[in-house]
Amino acid sequence: MLRQIISGLAVFGGLAHASTGTSYSFKTEGACSTASGTGGTVPMSLPTSTTTSTVSSVVTEKEVTVPSTYKITADPVTTTVLTQSAFNWTTTTKTLPVSTAWQVAQLTVATATWPVTVCTNDVTPTTVTKYSGSYTPVSGQVTTIPTSYPSQVVCATGVTWFTYLLPTATSGVTTITVTPTSTVFAPTTTTTSTISLTATTWASTVTSPTTSYHATTSIVTTSIACEATTTTTLAAKCAPTNIISGIDNFGLVSGKYADNATVIYIRDDTYNDPSLCCQLCQDNDGCAAIMSGFSGYCGLYYVGTPDESPVCDFTFSYQSQSNVFPGQSLWVQTGCGSIEYTGGDGV
């Protein structure tokens, strides 16, 4: 047997083998810049344009020499387990005096309606907008269209793929002895452990009421023969330059809401226009305020009371946001209620 092993070592010792392994990785680098626009209407959302370029790189690592291996199997080793474990489970009950079951009452405080006109004569009318009443801007409110503003974010992304060539060469012989092992369970001794569990119960249960306020929606459809031109009259506070979309040259972020506030999001793209969203609030009794904005939505806010009626009271607060341009974040305005500016975000 010894002679065979020596003979085998002599054969393995005379062999040498070379190979090349491969691994891959990639690295992404990017940068963005903001383009400016002038005139016209400030975009409510800031579009992003992204270009991506990909390059490849091949890296050859230094050759690594590794020994070849020769395995020898030794006599097996058997381990006998003589001890086993047993467990006893005990349960104790902990009684707490009172459990509270919440009973939620759903109260409907208002129904918001919006009109839909269907022209029966296939006419798409041109709309002329007029404004009624007057409006006094809040302190610092941006009421003019700026001469320049962010119009687009332009991003360039570069992706580099790396192919790593890993050359290896084998030389020499390393002997590895493998010893098979097995375990035999033949317990003669038992170790017992006790595990305690605690269950909780309540001596009594009380019911506590809580109230959730919400509003519903309704669409009023009118079918008429439309004129070529139609006139729409909006409240002065709903003019595009009068809806609050910036304070001291910064855009807005929401703050705190009244405890009983609820919001209806209008499912009609027409009212994604903040001016029309604002006027819809004026036309619905009890609508306290609106919040519109960059993602294209119209939210009518109501503040509920326990008698299922809206109240014209404080609705929400808002702040200016230092990294947002006016008109490219939230647009807010009062209905019959009040909203509060609480300052900048401190950045």
GULUMZA-877325 format. One record per residue (C-alpha): residue in one letter; x, y, z. Coordinates in Angstrom, 3 decimals. Each point is the difference from the previous one (the first is absolute). Example, Ala and Ser with C-alpha at 12.3 -4.5 7.8 and 13.67 -1.06 7.14 Angstrom:
2
 residuo       xx       yy       zz
       a   12.300   -4.500    7.800
       s    1.370    3.440   -0.660
***
This chain:
347
 residuo       xx       yy       zz
       m    0.000    0.000    0.000
       l    2.806    2.433    0.906
       r    1.634   -0.766   -3.323
       q   -3.261    0.905   -1.844
       i   -0.309    3.333    1.830
       i    3.614    0.914   -0.774
       s   -0.584   -0.957   -3.601
       g   -3.146    2.175   -0.088
       l    1.855    2.973    1.487
       a    2.678   -0.347   -2.608
       v   -2.599    0.088   -2.781
       f   -1.902    2.993    1.440
       g    3.188    1.864    0.749
       g    0.898   -0.091   -3.662
       l   -3.276    1.653   -1.165
       a   -0.603    3.729   -0.454
       h   -3.244    1.558   -1.187
       a   -0.944    3.570   -0.933
       s   -3.528    1.484   -0.289
       t   -1.702    3.398   -0.121
       g   -3.109    0.820    2.017
       t   -2.329    2.907   -0.703
       s   -1.992    2.336    2.245
       y   -2.139    3.037   -0.788
       s   -1.039    3.225    1.670
       f   -1.291    3.400   -0.996
       k    0.214    3.582    1.233
       t   -2.612    2.691   -0.549
       e    0.785    3.692    0.107
       g   -2.385    2.817   -0.771
       a   -0.504    3.724    0.248
       c   -2.984    2.289   -0.467
       s   -0.429    3.648   -0.896
       t   -3.050    2.231   -0.102
       a   -1.026    1.846   -3.153
       s   -1.802    3.335    0.255
       g   -3.011    1.277   -1.901
       t   -1.471    3.456   -0.544
       g   -3.445    1.351   -0.766
       g   -3.266   -1.878   -0.300
       t   -1.158   -2.209    2.848
       v    2.228   -1.473    2.699
       p   -0.287   -3.822   -0.236
       m   -1.698   -1.376    3.123
       s    2.245   -3.043   -0.102
       l    3.651   -0.007   -0.970
       p    0.553   -2.490   -2.862
       t    3.180   -2.060    0.034
       s    1.964   -1.071   -3.073
       t    2.470   -2.846    0.495
       t    2.622   -1.347   -2.423
       t    2.008   -3.144    0.713
       s    3.288   -1.090   -1.579
       t    1.705   -3.359    0.497
       v    3.674   -0.906   -0.464
       s    1.934   -3.210    0.662
       s    3.414   -0.499    1.553
       v    2.117   -3.189    0.250
       v    2.410   -0.327    2.941
       t    2.548   -2.834    0.142
       e    1.109   -0.782    3.539
       k    3.455   -1.310    0.930
       e    0.327   -3.775   -0.353
       v   -0.421   -1.909    3.261
       t    1.743   -3.330    0.605
       v   -1.965   -2.506    2.067
       p    0.968   -3.529    1.011
       s   -1.817   -3.034   -1.341
       t   -1.522   -2.304    2.583
       y    0.076   -3.720    0.676
       k   -2.639   -1.449    2.341
       i    0.522   -2.950    2.382
       t   -2.953   -1.553    1.835
       a    0.746   -0.963    3.615
       d   -1.838   -2.519    2.179
       p   -3.507    1.240    0.991
       v   -0.644    1.435    3.480
       t   -3.312   -0.690    1.792
       t   -1.348    2.180    2.839
       t   -2.545   -1.444    2.440
       v   -2.519    2.388    1.687
       l   -0.867   -1.217    3.506
       t   -2.138    2.949    1.271
       q   -3.433    1.136   -1.199
       s   -2.180    3.014    0.960
       a   -3.659    0.136    1.090
       f   -2.181    3.091    0.539
       n   -2.895    0.732    2.366
       w   -2.370    2.846   -0.971
       t   -1.867    2.018    2.623
       t   -2.491    2.825   -0.626
       t   -0.993    2.795    2.375
       t   -2.810    2.499   -0.601
       k    0.405    3.736    0.553
       t   -3.269    1.906    0.428
       l   -0.149    3.689   -0.938
       p   -2.881    2.108    1.315
       v   -1.466    1.569   -3.190
       s    0.118   -0.551   -3.755
       t   -1.131    2.780   -2.386
       a   -1.999   -0.756   -3.145
       w   -0.078    2.945   -2.394
       q   -3.306    0.693   -1.740
       v    0.512    2.120   -3.132
       a   -2.807    2.256   -1.227
       q    0.187    1.097   -3.651
       l   -1.507    3.475   -0.414
       t   -0.647    1.572   -3.414
       v    0.562    3.728    0.311
       a   -0.611    1.146   -3.584
       t   -0.610   -0.964   -3.605
       a    2.175    1.729   -2.579
       t   -1.531    0.360   -3.444
       w    1.550    1.040   -3.276
       p   -1.705    0.764   -3.310
       v    0.597   -1.811   -3.279
       t   -1.378    1.553   -3.179
       v   -0.662   -2.195   -3.026
       c   -0.279    1.903   -3.285
       t   -2.723   -1.621   -2.104
       n    1.020    1.880   -3.182
       d    3.656   -1.138   -0.174
       v    1.278    3.496    0.832
       t    3.114    0.449    2.122
       p   -0.486    3.490    1.424
       t    2.785    2.510    0.596
       t    0.016    1.090    3.649
       v    0.403    3.636    1.037
       t    0.882    0.404    3.679
       k   -1.018    2.987    2.120
       y    0.605    0.677    3.685
       s   -2.278    1.490    2.620
       g    0.716    1.576    3.351
       s    3.397    0.938    1.384
       y    2.927   -1.772    1.623
       t    2.712    1.117    2.414
       p    3.168   -2.111   -0.201
       v    1.462   -1.466    3.181
       s    3.336    1.384    1.160
       g    2.818   -0.998   -2.333
       q   -2.294   -1.713   -2.522
       v    1.419   -0.378   -3.501
       t   -2.596    1.597   -2.330
       t    1.925    0.464   -3.245
       i    1.389   -2.402   -2.562
       p    3.816    0.123    0.385
       t    2.195    0.981   -2.934
       s    1.810   -3.363    0.202
       y   -0.713   -3.247    1.763
       p    1.107   -3.665    0.019
       s   -1.504   -1.703   -3.040
       q    1.725   -3.389   -0.195
       v    2.458   -2.212    1.853
       v    2.558   -1.511   -2.381
       c    1.818   -3.085    1.276
       a    2.830   -1.980   -1.615
       t    0.854   -3.456    1.321
       g    3.073   -2.028   -0.957
       v    0.217   -3.747    0.635
       t    3.388   -1.743   -0.189
       w    0.032   -3.794   -0.166
       f    3.204   -1.634    1.218
       t    1.113   -3.480   -1.104
       y    2.713   -1.352    2.289
       l    2.255   -2.770   -1.359
       l    1.414   -2.064    2.859
       p    2.838   -2.250   -1.244
       t    1.124   -2.831    2.301
       a    2.672   -2.675   -0.273
       t    0.304   -3.156    2.068
       s    3.291   -1.483    1.132
       g    1.227   -2.274    2.731
       v   -2.211   -2.360    2.006
       t   -1.917    0.597    3.228
       t   -1.313   -3.083    1.792
       i   -3.382    0.245    1.703
       t   -1.165   -2.672    2.416
       v   -3.784   -0.478    0.146
       t   -1.398   -1.722    3.098
       p   -3.641   -1.226   -0.286
       t   -2.032    0.610    3.178
       s   -3.338   -1.333    1.248
       t   -2.133    0.431    3.124
       v   -1.837   -2.763    1.860
       f   -2.791    0.915    2.490
       a   -0.043   -2.444    2.945
       p   -1.072    2.163    2.971
       t    0.381   -1.361    3.516
       t   -0.646    3.303    1.816
       t   -2.945    2.487   -0.367
       t    0.260    3.693    0.910
       t   -3.374    1.642    0.748
       s   -0.663    3.769   -0.409
       t   -3.120    2.002    0.902
       i   -1.279    2.758   -2.293
       s   -2.577    2.464    1.381
       l   -2.510    1.860   -2.174
       t   -2.244    2.916    1.011
       a   -3.494    0.550   -1.429
       t   -1.837    3.317    0.346
       t   -3.710    0.465    0.636
       w   -2.178    2.955    0.990
       a   -2.411    0.248    2.875
       s   -2.388    2.248   -1.977
       t   -0.396    1.756   -3.353
       v   -1.186    3.555   -0.548
       t   -1.110    1.523   -3.285
       s    1.499    3.348   -0.988
       p   -1.485    1.910   -2.950
       t    2.159    1.825   -2.544
       t   -1.122    1.976   -3.032
       s    1.249   -0.009   -3.578
       y   -1.083    2.807   -2.317
       h   -0.252   -0.252   -3.769
       a   -1.687    1.668   -2.949
       t   -1.607   -1.416   -3.117
       t   -0.157    1.118   -3.616
       s   -2.661    0.510   -2.629
       i    0.149    0.861   -3.717
       v   -2.689    2.213   -1.535
       t   -0.182   -0.519   -3.771
       t   -1.708    2.504   -2.332
       s   -0.612   -0.688   -3.702
       i   -0.462    3.161   -2.091
       a    0.695    1.456   -3.432
       c    3.225    1.905    0.652
       e    0.859    3.469   -1.271
       a    3.337    0.620   -1.711
       t    1.150    2.124    2.945
       t   -0.796   -0.442    3.673
       t    0.844    2.326    2.898
       t    1.187   -1.305    3.366
       t    0.112    2.276    3.030
       l    2.415   -0.901    2.789
       a    0.570    1.574    3.385
       a    2.966    2.386    0.064
       k    1.785   -2.237    2.513
       c   -0.040   -2.763   -2.643
       a    1.942    1.934   -2.642
       p    3.232   -1.845   -0.894
       t    2.156    2.741    1.520
       n   -2.137    0.164    3.175
       i   -0.025   -3.654    1.016
       i    2.820   -0.398    2.523
       s    2.789   -1.957   -1.703
       g    3.067    1.695    1.481
       i    1.140    2.154    2.905
       d    3.138    2.164   -0.268
       n    1.050   -1.723   -3.267
       f   -0.260   -3.541    1.408
       g   -2.543   -2.742   -0.694
       l   -2.252   -1.529    2.640
       v   -0.211   -3.146    2.124
       s   -2.946   -1.040    2.166
       g    0.024    0.221    3.781
       k   -2.605   -1.016    2.606
       y   -3.683   -0.757   -0.570
       a   -3.086    0.612    2.126
       d   -0.951   -3.028    2.097
       n   -3.341   -0.416   -1.749
       a    1.243    0.817   -3.510
       t   -0.957   -2.207   -2.929
       v    0.868    0.334   -3.678
       i   -1.697   -0.864   -3.290
       y    2.224   -0.559   -3.024
       i   -1.936    0.937   -3.120
       r    0.135   -2.724   -2.671
       d   -0.252    2.369   -2.954
       d    3.128    1.217   -1.773
       t   -1.703    3.330   -0.723
       y    0.573    1.007    3.614
       n    3.720   -0.751   -0.060
       d    0.124    3.683   -0.931
       p    0.447    1.680    3.425
       s   -2.255    2.924   -1.030
       l   -2.915   -2.299   -0.825
       c    0.659   -2.074    3.120
       c   -0.126    3.188    2.060
       q   -3.278    1.089   -1.589
       l   -1.534   -3.436    0.532
       c    0.660    0.465    3.717
       q   -1.713    3.427   -0.096
       d   -3.030   -1.604   -1.663
       n   -0.401   -2.715    2.648
       d   -1.434    1.043    3.369
       g    2.239   -0.865    2.912
       c    3.163   -0.527   -2.064
       a    2.607    1.479    2.324
       a    3.109    0.043   -2.240
       i    1.698   -1.596   -2.985
       m    3.372   -1.571   -0.601
       s    1.086   -0.603   -3.563
       g    3.389   -0.531   -1.492
       f    2.876   -1.436   -1.913
       s   -1.280   -3.544   -0.457
       g   -3.232    1.181   -1.604
       y   -2.787   -0.300    2.571
       c   -2.740    2.014    1.669
       g   -0.725   -0.505    3.696
       l   -3.047    1.602    1.645
       y    0.383    0.187    3.789
       y   -2.842   -0.030    2.507
       v   -0.004    0.216    3.804
       g   -2.687   -2.160    1.596
       t   -2.148    0.361    3.116
       p   -1.837   -2.667    2.036
       d   -3.360    1.084   -1.472
       e    1.222   -1.056   -3.479
       s    0.394    3.481   -1.394
       p    3.119    1.851   -1.211
       v    1.436    2.939    1.898
       c    1.905    2.912   -1.518
       d    2.999   -0.022    2.300
       f    3.779   -0.583    0.022
       t    0.751   -2.710   -2.551
       f    3.753   -0.434   -0.442
       s    3.334    1.804    0.193
       y    2.738    0.240   -2.611
       q    3.681    0.980   -0.184
       s    2.366    1.245   -2.672
       q    2.507   -2.570   -1.245
       s    3.519    1.259   -0.735
       n    0.797   -2.503   -2.778
       v   -3.218    0.488   -2.003
       f   -0.842    2.758   -2.462
       p   -3.346    1.884    0.301
       g   -2.738   -1.700   -1.983
       q    1.825   -3.333   -0.155
       s   -1.282   -1.497    3.244
       l   -3.282    0.623    1.864
       w   -2.671    2.546   -0.912
       v   -2.305    0.900    2.906
       q   -2.886    2.388    0.570
       t   -2.831    0.520    2.424
       g   -3.617   -0.883   -0.594
       c   -2.279    1.003    2.848
       g    2.604   -1.012    2.607
       s    3.529    1.111    0.821
       i    3.522   -1.227   -0.675
       e    3.181    1.122    1.746
       y    3.550    0.655   -1.184
       t    2.463   -1.099    2.689
       g    3.293    1.136   -1.533
       g    2.863   -1.579   -1.900
       d    1.339   -3.525    0.423
       g    3.150    1.333    1.621
       v    2.423   -1.325   -2.637
***
